[in-house]
Every structure is written in C-alpha cells, then in structure tokens.
Amino acid sequence: MKITATPLEGLFEIYPVIFKDERGYFFESFRKEDLLSQGIDKEWVQENQSFSKVGTIRGLHYQNEPHAQAKLVKVISGKVLDVVVDLRKGSKTYGKVYSKILDDQNHNMLFVPEGFGHGFSVLEDAVFSYKCSNYYNKASEGGVIWNDPVLNIDWQVDTPIISAKDQILPTFEEFTEMTKGGL
C-alpha cells in the first residue's frame, strides 16, 4: 500500500497495489502492518456499509468522546467525493476542509482520525464502506451542516439529496460556540 500524509495532521490517503490480469484484479484492502508504519494503530471494532444514489450528501458527522471514532473509508462500487473537516480543539488546521474522490477504479481509501467531521457526496451510485475504531453511540453523535457558509464546501452535486437530520445540523460557528472551540 502507498500511504500518503495530507495537509491535515493525522489524515492519510491510502492507495493499494492492484494486480490486474485477464481474470480481473486483486489487492489487499487492509494490512495492519502498513498502517502501523505510519503510526496508525487502531483496533477496528465495527464496519458499516451504505448504498447511496447519485446526488446524495451524507454528513458532516462525528462522534463525541468517549465514543469518538477513527474511520478507514472506501468505496466498493461507484464514486464519491469524500469530505473531512478538522474539528479538533487547538489543532493548527481547525476548520480546514480536505476532500478526495474515492472510487472503484483506484480503490483508494482515507484514514480519518478521531476529531474530524466526515461526509461524502455521491457522484455515481455508490456502495460505501468504513471501519470504525469505536462502536456507534446515538447519544454521542453530532455534526455540522453540509452547506455551511464558512466551510464553503463544493460537494460537486447540483441537486443534493439530504436527510432531514442532516438538514438541521448546526453551522460551524454554532458548533465552535457549543463545544467551546472544538472536540
């Protein structure tokens, strides 16, 4: 695997080595020792999968302590624009956004550490999968509204499909005030 640091500390892009021949392809989608080589030492306790139609936006979500989650995210089929925002109190990149297209051609992944808001927009119908370092806890969930004017995220969709829950999340400024400066 090729693991590359991003401008946001602790956030990594991961590209597997893909072996292709006349039968199809093969790659290792998870290899603990490769992650450990970059200081990523997580026990994955839950794996989630969703299907979303083109135009869907999910996020921006996070889990509060003590149920905060690191995530290892990838696309099984289709294409998404994966989006993260640094919500870590005191971080040099607090409030900074990073996005990357994940798809079923490159089979690339992102490692998203605890303390980040996470979401994605669906550019082609997609099956999305992610490992979590902690169990989901409904009482600990939170988020920032997808169309926040401060974050100004270009989700690359014209007519977004958004859940009722995601439409009423706080703005980034409200989040910062509520959390006294972040997670």
C-alpha positions in Angstrom: 0.0 0.0 0.0 1.1 3.5 -0.6 0.1 5.7 2.4 0.5 9.5 2.0 0.0 12.2 4.6 -2.3 15.1 3.7 -2.1 18.7 4.8 -4.3 17.9 7.8 -2.3 16.2 10.5 -3.3 12.5 11.1 -5.4 12.3 7.9 -3.9 9.9 5.3 -4.7 8.8 1.7 -4.2 5.1 1.1 -3.7 3.5 -2.3 -3.5 -0.3 -2.6 -1.2 -2.0 -5.1 -3.7 -3.5 -7.6 -2.7 -6.6 -9.6 -4.7 -6.9 -12.8 -4.8 -9.7 -15.4 -7.3 -11.3 -17.8 -9.4 -12.6 -14.9 -9.8 -9.3 -13.2 -7.9 -7.8 -10.3 -6.6 -8.4 -6.8 -5.5 -6.1 -4.0 -5.0 -6.0 -0.2 -7.7 -3.7 1.1 -6.4 -3.8 4.7 -2.9 -4.6 6.1 -2.3 -3.6 9.7 1.5 -3.5 9.5 1.3 -1.0 6.6 -0.9 1.3 8.8 1.3 0.8 11.8 4.3 2.0 9.7 2.5 5.4 9.6 1.6 5.4 13.3 -2.0 4.3 12.6 -2.6 1.9 15.5 -6.3 1.2 15.7 -8.4 -1.7 16.7 -11.3 -1.8 14.2 -14.5 -2.9 16.1 -17.3 -2.1 13.7 -17.7 -2.0 9.9 -20.5 -0.2 8.2 -21.7 -0.2 4.6 -24.2 2.0 2.8 -25.7 2.4 -0.7 -26.4 5.9 -1.9 -27.9 7.2 -5.1 -26.1 9.8 -7.2 -26.6 13.3 -5.7 -26.8 12.2 -2.1 -24.9 14.0 0.5 -24.2 12.4 3.9 -22.6 14.3 6.7 -20.8 16.1 8.1 -20.9 13.6 11.1 -18.7 12.9 14.1 -18.9 11.0 17.5 -18.1 12.8 20.8 -15.8 11.3 23.4 -15.8 8.8 24.9 -17.3 7.3 21.7 -15.1 9.2 19.2 -14.3 7.1 16.1 -11.4 6.9 13.7 -12.6 5.7 10.3 -11.0 3.8 7.4 -13.3 4.7 4.5 -13.5 3.3 0.9 -15.9 2.8 -2.0 -16.8 -0.7 -3.0 -18.6 0.4 -6.2 -19.3 3.8 -7.7 -17.7 7.2 -7.0 -17.9 9.7 -4.1 -16.3 12.9 -3.1 -15.2 12.2 0.5 -15.0 15.3 2.7 -13.5 15.8 6.1 -13.2 18.9 8.3 -10.8 19.2 11.2 -12.8 19.8 14.4 -10.0 19.1 16.9 -9.8 21.8 19.6 -6.4 23.5 19.4 -5.4 21.9 16.0 -3.3 24.1 13.7 -5.8 23.2 10.9 -9.0 23.6 12.9 -11.9 24.3 10.5 -9.9 23.3 7.4 -11.6 21.0 4.9 -10.0 18.2 2.8 -11.7 16.3 0.1 -10.7 13.4 -2.2 -12.6 11.4 -4.8 -12.8 7.7 -3.8 -13.9 5.3 -6.4 -14.0 1.6 -7.5 -11.3 2.2 -10.1 -8.4 3.3 -7.8 -9.8 1.6 -4.7 -8.3 4.4 -2.7 -9.1 5.0 0.9 -8.8 7.7 3.6 -7.8 7.2 7.2 -9.9 9.7 9.2 -8.7 10.2 12.8 -11.0 11.0 15.7 -11.9 14.6 16.0 -12.8 15.1 12.3 -16.3 15.7 10.8 -16.8 13.3 7.9 -19.2 13.2 5.0 -19.4 12.4 1.3 -21.4 13.3 -1.8 -22.2 10.6 -4.4 -21.0 11.3 -7.9 -22.1 7.9 -9.2 -24.4 5.4 -7.4 -22.1 4.1 -4.7 -21.6 1.4 -2.1 -19.5 3.0 0.7 -17.8 1.0 3.4 -15.9 2.1 6.5 -14.2 0.5 9.5 -14.7 2.3 12.9 -12.4 2.3 15.9 -15.3 2.6 18.3 -18.9 1.5 18.4 -21.6 3.8 17.2 -23.4 5.5 20.1 -26.5 7.5 19.2 -26.2 9.8 22.2 -22.7 10.8 21.2 -23.4 11.7 17.5 -23.0 15.2 16.2 -22.5 17.1 13.1 -22.0 20.3 11.2 -24.4 21.4 8.4 -23.3 20.3 4.9 -23.8 23.8 3.3 -22.0 25.8 6.0 -21.0 29.2 4.6 -17.7 29.4 6.5 -16.6 25.9 5.3 -17.8 26.6 1.8 -17.6 23.0 0.6 -18.0 22.3 -3.1 -19.8 19.0 -2.9 -19.9 18.7 -6.8 -23.6 17.9 -6.9 -26.3 20.1 -8.4 -29.4 18.9 -6.7 -28.4 17.3 -3.4 -30.5 14.6 -1.6 -30.1 15.2 2.1 -31.7 13.5 5.1 -34.0 15.6 7.4 -31.5 15.0 10.2 -28.6 16.4 8.2 -30.6 19.5 7.2 -30.8 20.8 10.8 -27.2 20.3 12.0 -25.5 23.4 13.5 -23.3 25.7 11.5 -19.5 25.6 12.0 -19.7 28.8 14.1 -22.5 27.3 16.2 -20.5 24.1 16.6 -17.4 26.1 17.7 -19.5 28.0 20.3 -21.3 24.9 21.6 -18.1 23.0 22.0 -16.0 25.9 23.3 -13.5 25.6 20.4 -13.9 22.1 19.1 -13.8 18.4 20.0 
